[in-house]
Amino acid sequence: MTTRILFVCLGNICRSPAAEAIVRARSDGMALALDSAGTGDWHVGQPPYAPMQEAAAARGYDLGDLRARTLTPEDFDRFDLIIAMDRENLRDIERLRHGATTPVKLFTDYTKGPETAVPDPYFTRDFEAALDLIESCAEGLLASLRRAD
């Protein structure tokens, strides 16, 4: 059975597309259907932010085919798990829930570190630190999914 996971950040041009690509690259043939979205609509149809693409590419992750889209209420029906990059994203996701039972978690729930959010490198300009944390969270998420099988 395929597990459908949606990663959500603010504009869907940095953190969530990176999370989608990193989890895909590290999933080792697991039955996953991955996507990403943003809570805002400023970048719909655009590729991930060029500095994020460059930082990810330096680590072997290709974000070039991804395009930004906005989170919709229908996503609660289309996905088994929705993962937010920070508490603001989590709050905005929950506003669209309307009775759906799909679990929504913070990505940092899957790492052992003290972090409670993946900082937005669009604002912090620290793409390397964001990728370090996304990789850690991705490993924790994948380990959790393997245990659930």
Secondary structure, 3 states (H helix, E strand, C coil): CCEEEEEEECCCCCHHHHHHHHHHHHCCCCCEEEEEEECCCCCCCCCCCHHHHHHHHHCCCCCCCCCCCECCCCHHHHCCEEEECCHHHHHHHHHCCCCCCCCEEEHHHHCCCCCCCCCCHHHHCCHHHHHHHHHHHHHHHHHHHHHHC
